[in-house]
Amino acid sequence: MNKNIEIRWHGRGGQGAKTAALLLADVAFNTGMYVQGFPEYGPERMGAPITAYNRIGETPIRVHSNIYNPDFVVVVDETLLDSVDVTKGLSKDGAIIINTSKEKDKIIPLLKGYEGKVYTIDAHKVSMATLGKYFPNSPMLASIVKVANIMDQDVFLSQMEASYKHKFAKKPEVIEGNMNALKMAFQEVK
């Protein structure tokens, strides 16, 4: 990464978009980067659309507001494409990553004329294969790290393992599955 980047996450309450944004900030901070990771709160409830944000860079971040012109957008739930303008303000020099099992040519018409790069990953497939349950946040987290080239893959995996060991200290059995989800997601993002 050679500049500060801004990321906007779109998901639904309970899918882990906020957690993924906070984990990304934590891991980037631990590697010496300047970071912000925060959700936008409203009357959220389980299943309601939510937004979270990251700013990550090599220079101090002095802006403290929502992100209106992101470099990257992560869409954790493809059903939001019908109701939320996920490409609003998105730089055509950046990219959007969408959790979907559909082919890219079926998704592009839903992006309101967005002309930048479009990446997809089937986070459902990844999480079911590695965790046995549908938790899309780990696959989506690895996807944005890869697409935005935030940090070296091995550094990211090492930092995430340390983070998971702390976060899941009382449930160590979930660490291996989450690590496998991250590794598989690096291979599956298209």
N, C-alpha and C positions, 0 to 999 in steps of 0.2 A: 504494500500500500504506500502510495507516495503523496497523499493529500488527505485532508479531513473529508470524511464522507458522512452523509445523512441517510438514515434508513427509516422507512415507515412500515409498520407491521399492521395488517388487517386480519382479524380473526373473530371468533365468537367466544364469549365468556365460557371458561372451562376448558378451552383447547390448548392453553399454555402459551399464547402469543406474548403476554406480559412477562411470564417467567422466562421465555426464550430471550426477550430483549434484555432483561436484567442479567441473565447468565452471560450473554454476549458482552455486556458492559463489564461485568466482573472479570471475565477471562481476558479481555483486551487490557483492562487496567493492570492485571497481574503481569502482563508482558511489557508494561511501561508506556502504554498509550494513554492519551487523554480521552475520557469517555463521559457520556451521559446515557442513561437508560431510564425511561420513564413511561408510564401509561397515561392516557388521557381518560379521565374518569367522568362519568355521567351517571345516569340511572342504570348501570349495567347489572345484568343478572345472567344466570346460566343461559347460554345460547344467544344472548343479545350481541350485536356487533360491537367490537372494541377496537381501539387503536393504541398502539405503543410505538415508541420511538427510540432510536439510537443515534448518537453522534459519536464518531470515533476518529481519532487522528493523532498526528505526531506533533501537533502544536496545541497550545492551550485553547480551550473552547470558551468563548465569552458570551455566546448567545444562550439565552434561557427562555425559549419559547417552543411551541409546537413546531413541527417541521412541515412547511408548506410546499417546498420544492425539493423533494428527496432525490438523491442519486439512485436509490434502490427502493423497491417496494416488495414486501413479502406478503403473499396472500395465503393464509393458513387454511381458509375454507372457501372453495371455489364458488359456493352458492352466493357469496357476497358480490360476485361480479354482476349479478342481476340487480342489486339494490344499492351498492356503494360505488362511487366513482373512484376506484382504486388507483387510477392513473392520473388523477388530478395533480397537476404541478410536477409530475414525474419527468425528469430530464430524459430526452431522447438519447443522450450519451450514456445513460445508466442502464438499468434493466429491471424487469419485474420477474419474480419467481412465484409460480402458482402451484399449489398442492392440487393435483388432478390426475386422474387416470386417463383423461382424454388426450388425443393427439393435439399438438400445438395448433394445427390449422382449424380445429374446432373451437379453440379458445380465443384466437386473435380477433374474430369478429365481435367478441364481447368487450374488447378493450378500448372502445370509443375512439378508434383511429390512432392509437398509440403507435409510434413509428420506431421505438427503440427495441432493444433485445428482449426476447421473451424466453424464459426458462421454465421447465416444468419438472415436477417430481411427484411420484405417487407415494406420498408420505403414509397413506393407509397401508399400502403393500409393505413398505419398509418397517413400519411399526408392528404390524401383525407378524411379520417374519422374525423380528428380533425381540419383541416384547410380549407377543401374544395378545396384546390389547391395542386399541387405537389411541395413541398419544402422538400427535403430529409434531409437537414442538421440537423434539431432538432432531428429526430429519430436516425440518425447515431451518433450524439453527446451523447445521452443517452445510446446507445448501447456500445460505447467504455468505458464509465464510468462504466457500469455494468461489462463488460467482463474483463477489466483491473483492476477492483476493485480500482479505483482511489480515491474514497471517498464514504462516506456513502450516500445512495440514498436521504435521507431527507435533508442532508446538501447541496447536489448538487441541489436539487429542490428549496430549499430556496435561494441559491445563484443565480440560473438561473432566478428566479422570480424577484429578485432585479435587475439583469442585463437587463432583458427584459423591466422592468419598466423604466430604464434609456434609453435603446436603442430605445424603442417605445413610448417615452413620448408623441409624437404628434399623435400616432396611438394606443391608449390603447386597442382598440377593438381586436388587434391581440395577445395580451398577453395570454388570456385564451386558445386560440387554440394551441399556442406554448407550453404552460405548459401541456395541455392535450396530445400533441404529445410526449413530454418527458416521461410522466407517462405511456402512452400506449406502448412506445418503450421498457421500462423496462420489460414489460410483454411479448412482442412479439419476442424479440431476442431469437433465438434457437441455 
